[in-house]
Amino acid sequence: MSIKIDQRLKPAKLLPSLERLFELSATKIVSIERRWNPAKGTPVFTEKGRYSSRGWTEWTQGFQFGSAVLQYDVTGDPIFLEMGRKATVDQMASHVSHIGVHDHGFNNVSTYGNLLRLMNEGRIEENEFERDFYELALKVSGATQAARWTQIADGGGYIYSFNGPHSLFIDTIRSLRVLAVAHRLGHVLMGEMDRPISLFDRLVQHATSTARYGVYYGEGRDAYDLRGRTAHESVFNLNDGNYRCPNSQQGYSPFSTWTRGLAWAICGYAEQLEFLETLTNSDLKPYGGRAKLVRLFRKAAEATADFYLENSCRDGIPMWDTGAPGLAQMGNYLSKDSDPYNAHEPVDSSAAAIAAQGLIRLGRFLSNGNPAERKKGKQYYQAGLTAARSLFEEPYLSTDPRHEGLILHSIYHRPNGWDYIPRGKKIPCGESSMWGDYHALELALMIWREAKGETEYRFFDCVR
């Protein structure tokens, strides 16, 4: 195990760091809002401390506006509620009906979902029309995502990525949250001849396909079958529906692990384990019952969580890819705290922000099990807090008020060379991403609520 887990760390001990983080976040959210021109697209990552756009897909706008909503959640400052609410109404409609992406759970649960959750919690005044508006957006978003469907030879299927119907991305496991919400709201996807298609059925099939093809278990699948590693992309032959090979769009290779994809898997499966607890036995009977689905999701969640613990630095921060070629020149880097300013390969703080939340959630889920499960759950939970502590301190916390990012040393697309490399450096460092900042706020909110003894933060609480 590479992370040096602090077994005594408690959420309350992180409160001073969280207060500082939310204080810094307030300034940065306002700065981006004042400067950003929506005509330029969506802010994606920073260059020299200022957010810039990258026209690939508009998958980060929900994180921009969702950050303001999360800021209101903690501070109660109405400025941030109005900012997030108005931007959601004015600019998020196209994301609800976007047929070209697999990112609906990112964009729309972060905005419409968080606003609806706050109304359910009594943090926003009850308004029937506003509630209906948020619920309709989530229903349509869930159905639109579910319609991106590829049936495969094993009888299952998956929500295909923006690469096309042949492509299953590991990322989408975390974006399944919109199907979960839309299903809980009573919605279905209507197909040809008015055939109703269950959104939960597609959620289960996608999660099953991802667990089977996107996650490895050390069971001899290929020569690089290390338990817990993930492939960014799984490629299928559309002529016969058979699986063909792993691939990687943003990682180093199909046979190494891009750590943000790994983090999406940890967090996505942990959240879905929580979601299963909200469903009745009759809901789960068609899938072999609750125990069968829990075993499937747990197997994927625990394998990926263990791989993360084994392949991150002592402080809980991972390198951007476990097979990146420069790692060979870094010696026993896993035995030390991460160094974002090293000369060989970048870290990815955004992967840590996502994974830490997943580790904490998985740890909580296992805390109700038998003694062995509780022991394992404690390890995951404390590892998540340990990684969070590292993120919420320098050199990862962005304390410079002129820098628009909140969490430094995030990586977007290393193979494409999209990340900014400062003068005098050999690798990208010192910059932030919209998804990294948003997920750091989600992580901070989750820990904040626990430390304060408040209601647990869960995505599906946007449904009453």
C-alpha positions as CSV (number, residue, x, y, z in Angstrom):
1,M,0.0,0.0,0.0
2,S,1.6,3.3,-1.1
3,I,-0.6,5.8,0.6
4,K,0.4,6.4,4.2
5,I,-3.0,6.4,5.7
6,D,-3.6,8.5,8.8
7,Q,-5.8,6.3,10.8
8,R,-6.5,9.0,13.4
9,L,-7.7,11.7,11.0
10,K,-11.3,12.8,11.6
11,P,-13.5,15.1,9.5
12,A,-13.5,17.7,12.3
13,K,-9.7,18.1,12.0
14,L,-10.2,19.2,8.4
15,L,-12.6,22.0,9.3
16,P,-10.0,24.8,9.3
17,S,-8.7,23.7,5.9
18,L,-12.3,23.5,4.6
19,E,-13.1,27.0,5.9
20,R,-10.0,28.3,4.1
21,L,-10.9,26.4,0.9
22,F,-14.4,27.8,0.8
23,E,-13.1,31.3,1.5
24,L,-10.7,31.0,-1.5
25,S,-13.4,29.4,-3.6
26,A,-15.8,32.3,-3.2
27,T,-13.3,34.7,-4.7
28,K,-12.4,32.5,-7.6
29,I,-16.1,31.7,-8.5
30,V,-16.9,35.4,-8.6
31,S,-13.8,36.1,-10.6
32,I,-14.6,33.6,-13.3
33,E,-18.3,34.8,-13.4
34,R,-17.2,38.4,-13.9
35,R,-14.6,37.8,-16.6
36,W,-15.9,34.8,-18.6
37,N,-17.7,35.5,-21.9
38,P,-20.1,32.6,-22.6
39,A,-19.7,33.2,-26.3
40,K,-16.2,31.7,-25.9
41,G,-17.6,28.4,-24.9
42,T,-17.2,26.7,-21.5
43,P,-14.2,27.2,-19.2
44,V,-12.2,24.0,-19.1
45,F,-8.8,24.5,-17.6
46,T,-6.4,27.3,-16.7
47,E,-3.4,28.6,-18.6
48,K,-1.2,30.9,-16.6
49,G,-3.9,31.0,-13.9
50,R,-6.8,32.1,-16.1
51,Y,-9.5,29.8,-17.3
52,S,-9.6,29.0,-21.0
53,S,-11.8,26.9,-23.3
54,R,-11.1,23.8,-25.3
55,G,-13.6,22.9,-28.0
56,W,-13.9,19.1,-27.7
57,T,-17.2,18.7,-25.9
58,E,-18.9,21.1,-23.6
59,W,-18.8,18.8,-20.6
60,T,-17.6,21.2,-17.9
61,Q,-20.3,24.0,-17.9
62,G,-22.3,22.2,-15.3
63,F,-19.3,22.1,-13.0
64,Q,-18.9,25.9,-13.4
65,F,-22.4,26.7,-12.3
66,G,-22.7,23.8,-9.9
67,S,-19.7,25.1,-8.0
68,A,-21.6,28.3,-7.2
69,V,-24.5,26.1,-5.9
70,L,-22.2,24.1,-3.7
71,Q,-20.7,27.3,-2.4
72,Y,-24.1,28.5,-1.4
73,D,-24.8,25.1,0.2
74,V,-21.9,25.7,2.7
75,T,-22.0,29.4,3.1
76,G,-25.6,30.3,2.7
77,D,-24.5,33.4,0.7
78,P,-27.5,34.2,-1.6
79,I,-25.1,35.7,-4.2
80,F,-24.0,32.2,-5.1
81,L,-27.5,30.8,-5.2
82,E,-28.6,33.4,-7.6
83,M,-25.5,33.0,-9.7
84,G,-26.0,29.2,-10.0
85,R,-29.7,29.4,-10.4
86,K,-29.7,32.1,-13.1
87,A,-26.9,30.4,-15.1
88,T,-28.7,27.1,-15.0
89,V,-31.9,28.6,-16.4
90,D,-30.1,30.7,-18.9
91,Q,-27.4,28.4,-20.2
92,M,-28.0,24.7,-19.3
93,A,-31.0,23.9,-21.5
94,S,-28.9,22.7,-24.5
95,H,-27.1,20.3,-22.2
96,V,-30.4,18.7,-21.2
97,S,-31.2,17.7,-24.8
98,H,-27.6,17.2,-26.0
99,I,-27.7,14.0,-28.1
100,G,-23.9,14.0,-28.8
101,V,-22.3,13.4,-25.4
102,H,-22.3,10.9,-22.6
103,D,-21.8,13.6,-20.0
104,H,-25.4,14.3,-18.8
105,G,-24.7,13.2,-15.2
106,F,-21.8,15.6,-15.0
107,N,-23.6,18.7,-16.4
108,N,-27.1,18.3,-15.2
109,V,-27.0,16.6,-11.9
110,S,-24.4,19.2,-10.9
111,T,-26.8,22.0,-11.7
112,Y,-30.5,21.1,-11.8
113,G,-29.9,18.2,-9.4
114,N,-28.1,20.2,-6.8
115,L,-30.7,23.0,-6.9
116,L,-33.5,20.4,-6.5
117,R,-31.7,18.8,-3.6
118,L,-31.4,22.1,-1.8
119,M,-35.1,22.6,-2.2
120,N,-35.8,19.2,-0.8
121,E,-33.6,20.1,2.2
122,G,-35.4,23.3,2.8
123,R,-32.4,25.4,1.8
124,I,-34.3,26.9,-1.1
125,E,-37.9,28.1,-0.6
126,E,-40.4,25.6,-2.0
127,N,-41.7,26.6,-5.4
128,E,-43.9,24.2,-7.3
129,F,-43.1,25.6,-10.8
130,E,-39.4,25.7,-10.1
131,R,-39.5,22.1,-8.7
132,D,-41.3,20.9,-11.9
133,F,-38.7,22.7,-14.0
134,Y,-35.7,21.0,-12.4
135,E,-37.4,17.6,-12.4
136,L,-38.4,17.9,-16.1
137,A,-34.8,18.8,-17.0
138,L,-33.4,15.8,-15.1
139,K,-36.0,13.4,-16.6
140,V,-35.2,14.5,-20.2
141,S,-31.5,14.5,-19.5
142,G,-31.6,10.9,-18.2
143,A,-33.6,9.7,-21.1
144,T,-31.4,11.5,-23.6
145,Q,-28.3,9.8,-22.2
146,A,-30.0,6.4,-22.1
147,A,-30.8,6.7,-25.8
148,R,-27.1,6.6,-26.7
149,W,-27.3,2.8,-26.6
150,T,-25.2,0.0,-28.1
151,Q,-26.4,-3.6,-27.7
152,I,-23.6,-6.2,-27.5
153,A,-23.1,-9.9,-28.1
154,D,-23.3,-11.0,-24.4
155,G,-26.9,-9.7,-24.2
156,G,-26.0,-6.5,-22.4
157,G,-25.2,-3.1,-23.6
158,Y,-23.7,0.3,-22.8
159,I,-24.1,4.1,-23.2
160,Y,-21.6,4.9,-25.9
161,S,-19.2,7.7,-25.7
162,F,-18.9,10.7,-28.0
163,N,-16.4,8.7,-30.0
164,G,-19.2,6.7,-31.4
165,P,-21.3,3.5,-30.9
166,H,-18.2,1.3,-30.7
167,S,-16.9,3.1,-27.7
168,L,-17.5,2.4,-24.0
169,F,-15.8,5.0,-21.7
170,I,-14.9,4.3,-18.1
171,D,-15.9,7.9,-17.3
172,T,-19.6,7.2,-17.9
173,I,-20.0,5.1,-14.8
174,R,-20.0,8.3,-12.8
175,S,-22.4,10.0,-15.2
176,L,-24.9,7.2,-14.6
177,R,-26.2,9.3,-11.7
178,V,-28.6,11.1,-14.1
179,L,-30.2,7.8,-15.1
180,A,-30.6,7.0,-11.4
181,V,-32.3,10.3,-10.7
182,A,-34.6,10.2,-13.7
183,H,-35.6,6.7,-12.8
184,R,-36.4,7.7,-9.2
185,L,-38.5,10.5,-10.6
186,G,-40.6,7.9,-12.4
187,H,-39.4,8.6,-15.9
188,V,-38.8,6.1,-18.8
189,L,-37.3,6.4,-22.3
190,M,-39.9,5.8,-25.0
191,G,-38.7,3.9,-28.0
192,E,-40.2,2.8,-31.3
193,M,-43.9,1.7,-31.3
194,D,-44.2,3.5,-27.9
195,R,-42.0,0.8,-26.2
196,P,-41.1,1.9,-22.7
197,I,-37.4,1.4,-21.9
198,S,-36.4,1.3,-18.2
199,L,-33.7,3.8,-17.3
200,F,-32.7,1.7,-14.4
201,D,-32.3,-1.3,-16.6
202,R,-29.9,0.7,-18.8
203,L,-28.0,1.8,-15.7
204,V,-27.5,-1.8,-14.6
205,Q,-26.5,-3.0,-18.0
206,H,-24.0,-0.2,-18.5
207,A,-22.5,-0.7,-15.0
208,T,-22.3,-4.4,-15.7
209,S,-20.6,-3.9,-19.1
210,T,-18.1,-1.4,-17.6
211,A,-17.3,-3.8,-14.7
212,R,-16.8,-6.7,-17.2
213,Y,-14.8,-4.9,-19.9
214,G,-13.4,-1.7,-18.4
215,V,-12.2,-3.0,-15.0
216,Y,-9.5,-5.8,-14.6
217,Y,-9.5,-8.3,-11.7
218,G,-6.2,-10.2,-12.1
219,E,-8.1,-13.2,-13.5
220,G,-5.9,-13.8,-16.6
221,R,-7.8,-11.7,-19.0
222,D,-4.6,-10.7,-20.8
223,A,-0.9,-10.2,-20.1
224,Y,-1.5,-6.9,-18.4
225,D,-4.4,-8.0,-16.2
226,L,-3.5,-6.4,-12.9
227,R,-6.4,-6.4,-10.4
228,G,-8.1,-3.0,-10.2
229,R,-6.6,-1.3,-13.2
230,T,-9.0,0.2,-15.7
231,A,-9.0,0.9,-19.4
232,H,-10.2,4.3,-20.4
233,E,-12.0,2.9,-23.5
234,S,-13.4,-0.5,-24.4
235,V,-13.9,-1.0,-28.1
236,F,-16.6,-3.2,-29.7
237,N,-17.1,-4.6,-33.2
238,L,-20.5,-3.2,-34.2
239,N,-21.0,-5.9,-36.9
240,D,-21.4,-8.7,-34.3
241,G,-21.4,-6.9,-30.9
242,N,-18.3,-8.6,-29.7
243,Y,-15.6,-6.9,-27.5
244,R,-12.4,-6.3,-29.4
245,C,-9.8,-4.5,-27.3
246,P,-9.0,-1.8,-24.7
247,N,-8.0,1.7,-25.8
248,S,-7.0,5.0,-24.2
249,Q,-8.0,8.4,-25.3
250,Q,-6.4,10.5,-22.5
251,G,-4.1,8.0,-20.9
252,Y,-0.7,6.8,-22.0
253,S,-1.7,3.4,-23.4
254,P,-4.5,0.8,-23.4
255,F,-2.4,-1.3,-21.1
256,S,-1.6,1.2,-18.4
257,T,-4.1,3.0,-16.2
258,W,-5.1,6.6,-16.7
259,T,-5.7,7.6,-13.1
260,R,-8.7,9.9,-13.6
261,G,-10.5,7.1,-15.3
262,L,-9.6,4.9,-12.4
263,A,-11.0,7.6,-10.1
264,W,-14.3,7.8,-12.0
265,A,-14.7,4.1,-11.5
266,I,-14.1,4.2,-7.8
267,C,-16.5,7.1,-7.3
268,G,-19.1,5.9,-9.7
269,Y,-19.4,2.4,-8.3
270,A,-19.4,3.6,-4.7
271,E,-22.2,6.0,-5.4
272,Q,-24.2,3.4,-7.2
273,L,-23.8,1.1,-4.2
274,E,-25.4,3.8,-2.1
275,F,-28.2,4.3,-4.7
276,L,-29.0,0.6,-4.6
277,E,-29.9,1.0,-0.9
278,T,-32.8,3.3,-1.9
279,L,-34.5,0.7,-4.1
280,T,-36.9,-2.0,-3.0
281,N,-36.2,-5.7,-3.3
282,S,-38.9,-5.9,-6.0
283,D,-37.0,-3.3,-8.0
284,L,-33.9,-5.4,-7.9
285,K,-35.5,-8.9,-8.4
286,P,-35.3,-8.8,-12.2
287,Y,-31.5,-8.5,-11.9
288,G,-31.0,-11.5,-9.6
289,G,-31.8,-9.6,-6.4
290,R,-30.0,-7.0,-4.3
291,A,-27.1,-9.3,-3.2
292,K,-26.1,-10.1,-6.8
293,L,-25.9,-6.4,-7.9
294,V,-24.1,-5.4,-4.7
295,R,-21.5,-8.2,-5.3
296,L,-21.0,-6.9,-8.9
297,F,-20.6,-3.3,-7.9
298,R,-18.5,-4.0,-4.8
299,K,-16.1,-6.2,-6.8
300,A,-15.4,-3.3,-9.2
301,A,-15.4,-0.7,-6.5
302,E,-13.0,-2.5,-4.2
303,A,-10.7,-3.7,-7.0
304,T,-10.3,-0.1,-8.3
305,A,-10.0,1.4,-4.8
306,D,-7.2,-1.1,-3.9
307,F,-5.4,-0.3,-7.1
308,Y,-5.6,3.4,-6.3
309,L,-4.1,2.9,-2.8
310,E,-1.3,0.8,-4.3
311,N,-0.5,3.2,-7.1
312,S,-0.6,6.6,-5.5
313,C,2.1,8.5,-3.7
314,R,2.3,8.5,0.1
315,D,0.1,11.7,0.4
316,G,-2.7,10.1,-1.7
317,I,-2.0,12.0,-4.9
318,P,-1.5,9.9,-8.0
319,M,0.6,10.4,-11.1
320,W,-1.5,11.0,-14.2
321,D,-1.0,7.5,-15.6
322,T,0.6,4.4,-13.9
323,G,2.5,3.5,-17.1
324,A,3.7,6.9,-18.2
325,P,7.3,6.5,-19.6
326,G,9.0,9.1,-17.4
327,L,8.1,7.2,-14.2
328,A,11.0,4.9,-14.9
329,Q,13.3,7.9,-14.2
330,M,11.7,8.8,-10.9
331,G,12.9,6.0,-8.7
332,N,10.7,4.7,-5.9
333,Y,8.3,7.7,-6.3
334,L,5.4,5.9,-4.6
335,S,7.3,5.8,-1.3
336,K,7.4,9.6,-1.1
337,D,4.9,12.4,-1.1
338,S,3.9,13.6,-4.6
339,D,6.0,16.2,-6.2
340,P,4.0,18.2,-8.8
341,Y,7.1,20.1,-9.8
342,N,9.2,17.0,-10.8
343,A,10.9,17.0,-14.2
344,H,9.5,13.7,-15.5
345,E,5.7,13.2,-15.3
346,P,2.8,15.2,-14.0
347,V,0.5,14.3,-11.1
348,D,-3.2,14.7,-11.5
349,S,-4.9,16.4,-8.5
350,S,-8.3,16.1,-10.2
351,A,-8.0,12.3,-10.0
352,A,-7.3,12.6,-6.3
353,A,-10.4,14.8,-5.7
354,I,-12.7,12.3,-7.5
355,A,-11.1,9.2,-5.9
356,A,-11.1,10.6,-2.4
357,Q,-14.8,11.0,-2.5
358,G,-15.3,7.5,-3.8
359,L,-13.0,6.1,-1.1
360,I,-15.0,7.8,1.6
361,R,-18.3,6.7,0.2
362,L,-17.1,3.1,-0.2
363,G,-15.8,3.1,3.3
364,R,-19.1,4.3,4.7
365,F,-20.9,1.7,2.7
366,L,-18.8,-1.2,4.1
367,S,-19.1,0.2,7.7
368,N,-22.4,-1.6,8.1
369,G,-21.0,-5.0,7.1
370,N,-19.3,-7.8,9.0
371,P,-16.0,-7.2,11.0
372,A,-13.8,-7.9,7.9
373,E,-15.8,-5.5,5.8
374,R,-15.8,-2.9,8.5
375,K,-12.0,-3.1,8.7
376,K,-11.6,-2.8,5.0
377,G,-14.1,0.1,4.9
378,K,-12.1,1.9,7.6
379,Q,-9.0,1.7,5.4
380,Y,-10.8,3.2,2.4
381,Y,-12.5,5.9,4.5
382,Q,-9.2,7.0,6.2
383,A,-7.4,6.9,2.9
384,G,-10.0,9.2,1.4
385,L,-9.6,11.7,4.3
386,T,-5.8,11.5,3.9
387,A,-5.9,12.3,0.2
388,A,-8.4,15.1,0.9
389,R,-6.1,16.7,3.5
390,S,-3.3,16.7,0.9
391,L,-5.5,18.4,-1.7
392,F,-6.7,21.1,0.7
393,E,-3.2,22.2,1.6
394,E,-0.4,23.8,-0.5
395,P,1.0,23.0,-3.0
396,Y,-2.4,21.8,-4.2
397,L,-4.6,24.5,-2.8
398,S,-4.5,27.6,-4.9
399,T,-4.0,30.5,-2.5
400,D,-3.1,33.1,-5.0
401,P,-6.1,35.4,-5.5
402,R,-5.0,36.1,-9.1
403,H,-5.2,32.4,-10.0
404,E,-8.7,31.5,-11.0
405,G,-8.3,27.8,-10.2
406,L,-9.0,26.3,-6.8
407,I,-7.0,23.1,-6.9
408,L,-3.6,23.2,-8.7
409,H,-1.8,20.5,-10.7
410,S,-4.7,19.0,-12.7
411,I,-4.1,17.3,-16.0
412,Y,-6.6,17.3,-18.9
413,H,-5.2,15.6,-22.0
414,R,-1.5,14.8,-21.8
415,P,-1.3,12.9,-25.1
416,N,-2.8,15.8,-27.1
417,G,-0.5,18.3,-25.4
418,W,-3.4,20.5,-24.2
419,D,-2.0,21.2,-20.7
420,Y,0.0,24.3,-20.2
421,I,3.7,23.8,-19.4
422,P,5.2,26.9,-17.6
423,R,8.4,28.4,-18.9
424,G,11.4,26.6,-17.5
425,K,9.5,23.4,-16.8
426,K,9.4,20.1,-18.7
427,I,5.9,18.9,-17.7
428,P,2.5,20.6,-17.0
429,C,2.0,21.9,-13.5
430,G,0.5,24.7,-11.6
431,E,-2.9,24.7,-13.4
432,S,-6.4,23.8,-12.6
433,S,-9.5,22.2,-14.2
434,M,-13.2,22.9,-13.9
435,W,-13.9,19.3,-13.0
436,G,-11.1,19.2,-10.5
437,D,-12.3,22.3,-8.8
438,Y,-15.9,21.2,-8.7
439,H,-15.1,17.7,-7.4
440,A,-12.9,19.2,-4.7
441,L,-15.9,21.3,-3.6
442,E,-18.1,18.2,-3.6
443,L,-15.5,16.4,-1.5
444,A,-15.2,19.3,0.8
445,L,-19.0,19.6,1.2
446,M,-19.3,15.9,2.0
447,I,-16.6,16.1,4.7
448,W,-18.0,19.5,6.0
449,R,-21.4,18.1,6.5
450,E,-20.1,15.1,8.4
451,A,-17.9,17.2,10.6
452,K,-20.9,19.5,11.4
453,G,-23.2,16.6,12.0
454,E,-25.4,17.6,9.1
455,T,-27.4,15.6,6.6
456,E,-25.1,13.4,4.4
457,Y,-24.6,14.8,0.9
458,R,-25.8,12.3,-1.8
459,F,-26.7,13.0,-5.4
460,F,-30.0,11.1,-5.3
461,D,-31.4,13.2,-2.5
462,C,-32.6,15.5,-5.2
463,V,-35.5,13.1,-5.4
464,R,-38.0,13.1,-2.5
